[in-house]
Amino acid sequence: MLMRTPALMFVTVLAVCTLLLHACNSGNTVFEKNAEIPKGNWTYDVKPAFEVPVTDTVSRYNVYVNLRHTNSYTYSNMWVIIYTTLPSGKKLERRTELPLSDKEGKWYGKDSGSIINQQILIQPNAIMPEAGTYRFEFEQNMRVNPLPDVLSIGLSIEKAAPETANTKQQK
């Protein structure tokens, strides 16, 4: 007869969860992290930053912004400034529009009650030419300060699918 101890049950649950998480992951995501916005009001001085270690400088990457906001967010877009620091110390700055809804006001992201989860592709097929740690910092760049109803912002990076020979020939 098999004895059921708390330790055995814990190991079993842990193994099942690990298998489920591994099965759900496509294997392409190399980085994903989100930062909460204090009290859901994003001020100019709150600049969430993410440090991404990169060892593969040959692959191409798709870079996404993860955004959580309430359905009370009053704009159809959001402007952010993305500051990128390369491992060499070189700094880049880019003002980027994040489209959040269509002309009729329907959110592009997935809603869960009053929360909208968006993942916006901001850089397809990006090249990360230097090995080391990249730093990505986000600053809200709307005319409103604080910007209400923004719950979190994050960064997701995945390896881009390799181009096939047919795709290359069509270009």
C-alpha positions as CSV (number, residue, x, y, z in Angstrom):
1,M,0.0,0.0,0.0
2,L,1.3,3.4,-1.0
3,M,1.7,5.9,1.9
4,R,0.6,9.4,1.2
5,T,2.9,11.8,3.0
6,P,2.8,15.6,2.6
7,A,6.3,15.5,1.1
8,L,5.3,12.9,-1.6
9,M,2.1,14.9,-2.4
10,F,4.2,18.1,-2.7
11,V,6.7,16.4,-5.1
12,T,3.9,15.0,-7.2
13,V,2.1,18.4,-7.5
14,L,5.4,20.1,-8.3
15,A,6.2,17.6,-11.0
16,V,2.8,17.9,-12.6
17,C,3.0,21.7,-12.5
18,T,6.4,21.7,-14.1
19,L,5.2,19.4,-16.9
20,L,2.2,21.6,-17.5
21,L,4.3,24.8,-17.6
22,H,6.8,23.2,-19.9
23,A,4.1,21.9,-22.2
24,C,2.6,25.4,-22.5
25,N,5.8,27.2,-23.3
26,S,6.5,27.4,-27.0
27,G,10.2,27.4,-26.2
28,N,10.7,30.7,-28.1
29,T,10.4,33.1,-25.2
30,V,13.8,34.1,-23.9
31,F,12.8,36.8,-21.5
32,E,9.5,38.0,-19.9
33,K,9.0,40.3,-17.0
34,N,6.4,42.8,-15.9
35,A,6.5,45.7,-13.4
36,E,3.5,46.9,-11.4
37,I,2.6,50.6,-11.7
38,P,2.1,52.0,-8.2
39,K,-1.6,52.6,-7.5
40,G,-2.4,52.2,-11.2
41,N,-1.3,55.8,-11.9
42,W,1.8,56.0,-14.1
43,T,3.8,59.1,-13.4
44,Y,6.6,60.6,-15.4
45,D,9.2,59.7,-12.7
46,V,8.2,56.0,-12.6
47,K,10.4,54.3,-15.2
48,P,10.3,50.5,-15.0
49,A,13.5,48.9,-16.3
50,F,14.4,45.4,-17.3
51,E,17.8,43.9,-17.7
52,V,18.0,41.2,-20.3
53,P,21.1,38.9,-20.6
54,V,21.9,38.0,-24.2
55,T,24.4,35.4,-25.3
56,D,23.0,34.5,-28.8
57,T,23.9,37.4,-31.1
58,V,23.1,35.4,-34.3
59,S,19.4,34.9,-33.8
60,R,16.7,37.5,-34.5
61,Y,14.2,38.4,-31.8
62,N,10.6,39.7,-31.7
63,V,10.3,42.3,-28.9
64,Y,7.0,43.0,-27.3
65,V,5.6,45.4,-24.7
66,N,3.2,43.8,-22.2
67,L,0.6,46.2,-20.9
68,R,-2.1,45.7,-18.3
69,H,-4.7,48.5,-18.0
70,T,-8.3,48.8,-16.9
71,N,-11.2,49.1,-19.3
72,S,-11.6,52.7,-17.8
73,Y,-8.4,53.7,-19.6
74,T,-9.6,56.7,-21.7
75,Y,-7.3,56.6,-24.7
76,S,-7.0,54.4,-27.8
77,N,-3.2,54.4,-27.6
78,M,-0.3,55.1,-25.3
79,W,3.0,56.8,-26.1
80,V,6.1,55.6,-24.4
81,I,9.8,56.5,-24.6
82,I,12.0,53.4,-24.6
83,Y,15.6,53.8,-23.5
84,T,17.9,51.0,-24.5
85,T,21.4,50.6,-23.1
86,L,23.6,48.1,-24.9
87,P,26.2,46.0,-23.1
88,S,28.9,48.4,-24.5
89,G,27.2,51.3,-22.8
90,K,25.8,52.8,-26.0
91,K,22.4,54.4,-25.3
92,L,19.4,54.5,-27.7
93,E,16.1,56.4,-27.2
94,R,12.9,55.8,-29.2
95,R,9.4,57.3,-28.8
96,T,6.9,54.6,-29.6
97,E,3.1,54.5,-30.0
98,L,1.3,51.5,-28.5
99,P,-2.1,51.1,-30.3
100,L,-4.6,49.7,-27.8
101,S,-8.0,49.8,-29.5
102,D,-9.6,50.1,-32.9
103,K,-11.6,53.1,-34.1
104,E,-14.8,51.9,-32.4
105,G,-13.0,51.6,-29.1
106,K,-12.7,47.7,-29.0
107,W,-9.5,46.8,-27.1
108,Y,-7.0,44.7,-29.1
109,G,-5.9,42.7,-26.0
110,K,-7.6,40.1,-24.0
111,D,-10.0,41.2,-21.3
112,S,-10.6,39.5,-18.0
113,G,-13.5,41.4,-16.4
114,S,-12.3,45.0,-16.1
115,I,-8.6,44.2,-16.8
116,I,-7.2,44.3,-20.3
117,N,-4.0,42.5,-21.1
118,Q,-2.1,43.7,-24.2
119,Q,1.0,42.4,-25.9
120,I,2.2,44.8,-28.6
121,L,5.0,43.9,-31.0
122,I,7.3,46.9,-31.1
123,Q,10.4,45.4,-32.9
124,P,10.1,42.4,-35.2
125,N,13.2,40.5,-36.2
126,A,15.5,42.6,-33.9
127,I,19.2,41.9,-33.9
128,M,21.1,42.0,-30.6
129,P,24.6,42.4,-31.9
130,E,26.4,42.4,-28.6
131,A,26.7,39.7,-26.0
132,G,26.0,40.9,-22.5
133,T,23.2,42.6,-20.6
134,Y,20.8,45.0,-22.4
135,R,18.8,47.4,-20.3
136,F,15.3,48.5,-21.4
137,E,13.6,51.4,-19.6
138,F,10.1,52.6,-20.2
139,E,8.8,56.2,-19.6
140,Q,5.2,57.1,-20.2
141,N,5.0,60.0,-22.7
142,M,1.4,61.0,-22.7
143,R,0.2,64.6,-21.9
144,V,-1.4,63.4,-18.7
145,N,0.6,63.0,-15.5
146,P,-0.2,60.8,-13.7
147,L,-1.6,58.5,-16.4
148,P,-4.5,56.7,-14.7
149,D,-5.7,53.1,-15.1
150,V,-2.3,51.6,-16.1
151,L,-1.6,48.6,-13.9
152,S,1.7,47.2,-15.2
153,I,4.1,47.3,-18.1
154,G,6.5,44.7,-19.1
155,L,8.9,43.3,-21.7
156,S,8.7,40.0,-23.6
157,I,11.4,38.8,-26.0
158,E,11.1,35.7,-28.1
159,K,13.3,34.2,-30.8
160,A,11.8,35.0,-34.2
161,A,10.9,32.1,-36.5
162,P,13.6,31.5,-39.0
163,E,12.7,32.5,-42.6
164,T,12.2,29.7,-45.0
165,A,13.8,29.6,-48.4
166,N,10.5,30.3,-50.1
167,T,10.0,33.5,-48.0
168,K,13.4,34.7,-48.9
169,Q,12.8,34.2,-52.6
170,Q,9.6,36.2,-52.5
171,K,11.3,39.3,-51.2
